[in-house]
Amino acid sequence: MIKSKKFIILILLAVVVLFGVVKSVSTYNVLSKSQQQVNLALAEVETQYQRRYDLIPNLVNTIKAQSNFEQKTLTDVINARAQATSVKLNVEDLTEEKLAQLQQAQNGLSQALSRLLMVTENYPTLQTNESFLSFQAQLEGIENRVAFARSEYNKYVLAFNTDLKTFPNNIFGRLLGFKVIPYFQSVNGAQNAPVVDFGN
């Protein structure tokens, strides 16, 4: 009788341990797959940023051909590009601070490019320059692809974080070293539409 109770307890303990091992493996596989989707989405964001980085030198050179163009505006764009390219990310050690640093650098570059394009409106010869118009159209397309890539990244982060925070994955996931991944945030002021004033 005592031996059968010990045997039953041993069997139950083995079942619990087996369940823990199976659930750990299952959780690891689900979270690893989900994390790889986040990695891929982040790589796509970085690819779109790289397209923008690659376009900037040619855009600046086209504008420099305008002999009396404002040098400070060009210098601001070049410096913002250098700042933006210096921030590198990796999903395994991605923190809110690192993502905020990347977003700040990218927002600085976007603002510098916006100022550059506004200043170019004062140069009619640039507005008719085919190279400049082509770069401007490419830049607009890249900005749209960046927005889409960031949205896709956030979609995969939502799926990963939901998997990680769901019971019992929240227990096994943390034990296996998985952490919540931060989202891209909207730019300050993006919730307000820009005011357009035609001098009325």
N, C-alpha and C positions, 0 to 999 in steps of 0.2 A: 504494500500500500504506500509506504513512504517512498519506495523507489519509483513507483508510478507517478506520484506527485512531483518528484524531482525531475522525472523525465518530461512531464507535461510542462513544467516551468521552463526547462531547458528548451523544449520545442518552441514555446511561446517567445522566449528570449531570442532564439534563432530567427523566428519569423519577423520579430521587430527589427533586428539587426539587418536582415535581408531586405525588408521594406526600406529601411534607411539608406542602404547602399543603392538599391534600385532607384529610389526617389532622388538621391544625390546625383546619380549618373544621368537620369532623365532631366533634372533641373539644369545640370551643367550643359547638356546638349542643347536644350531649348534656349538657354541664355547665351551660349556661345554662338548659335546660329543668329539669334537676334542681334547680338553685338557685332557680328560680321556685317549684317545689313546696315547698321549704324556706321561702321568703318567705311563701307562702300559709299554711303550717302555723304559722309564727311569728305571723302576723296573727291567726289563730284563737286562739292562746294569749292574745294581747293583748286580743282581743275578750272572752274569758271573764274576764280580769282586770278589764276595764272594767265588765263586768256586776257584778262584786263591788264595785268602787269605787262604782258608782252606787247599789247597795243599802245601803251603809253609812250614809250620812247619814239615810236614813229609819229604819233600824234604831236608830240612836243617838237620834233624836228620839222614837221610840216608847218607848225605855227612859227617856229624860229625863223623860217624863211621870210616871214613878215618882219622886215628890218626894225620897225619901231614898236614891236609888241612888248608889252609890260613884262620885264624879266622877273619881277617878284612873283607874279602869278605862276610863271613856268617853274620857278625855283620851289614854290610851295607844292606843286604837283609832284616834282621829282623827289622832294623830301618826304612827302606823304607816301609815295610809292615805296621808297626805301624803308620807311617805318612799317608799312603793311607787309612787305616781303620778309621782314625779320621775325615775324611771329609764326611759329610752327606748332601744330597740334598733333596729338596722338590720343585716340579714344581711350586706351587703357589708363592713361594718367590725366584725362581731361577733367578739369575742375571749372567751377563757375568763374573763378578769377581768370584762368587762362582763356576761356571762351570770351569773357568780357574784354580782355586785353586785345584779342583778335578783332572783336566787333568794334572796339574803339579805333583801332588802326584802320580798319576797313571804312568806318564812317568818316574818319579824317580824310582818307583818299577820295571817297565819294564827294565830300564837301569841296575839296580842292578841285576836283574835276568839274563840279557844278560851277564854281567860281570861274574857272578857266573858260568854260563854254559861255557863261554870261558875258565875260569880257570880250570874247571873240565876236560878239554881236556888234561891237564898235568898229570892226574891221571888215568893210564890205568885200574886199578882195578875198578874204578867207571864206566868206559866205558863198562865194562862187567857185572856190577851189575844189575840184573834183576829189582830190586826195583827202582834204579835210572833211568834206561831206561824207565820204566813204567811212572815214574813221569815226565820225560822229554817229553814223548809222550802226556801225559795228559795236560801238560803245553802248548804245541804247539796247541792242540785242543782247549783249553780254550782261547788262544790268538785269534784264528780264530773266536770263538764264540763272544768274546768281540768286535772284528772288525765288525762282522755282526750286533750285537745288537746296536752298536753305529750308524751304517748306517741306521738301521730301525728307531732309535730314530730321526735322522736327517730328515728322510722321513716324519715322523709324525709332527715334528716341522715345516717343510716346509708347510704342509697342514694347520696346525693351523695358522701360521703367515700369510699365503695367505688369509685364511678366515678372519682374523682380519684386514688385511690391505685393503680389498676389500670394496668399497663403497656399501651400507651405513653402513656395519658392522664396519668400522673404527670409525664411530661416536658412534653408539650404544654400540659397544664392549668396547670402552674406558670409556663411561659413566657407564657401568656395571662392570668396574674394571679389565677387561682383559688387560694383557700386552704381548708384544712380548716376545717369549721364545728364549733363545740363543741356538745356534748349538754347537755340538762338533766340534772342529777344528782339522785339521791334525797336527801331531807332527812336530815341526820345523825340517827341513831336510828330511822329509818323501817324498818330491817331487823329491829327488835325489836318484837314485838307489845306493846301497852300492858298493864300489869298491872291487873286489875280486882279490887278488894278490897271485899267487901260486909260487912266488919267481922267476918269469921269468924276 
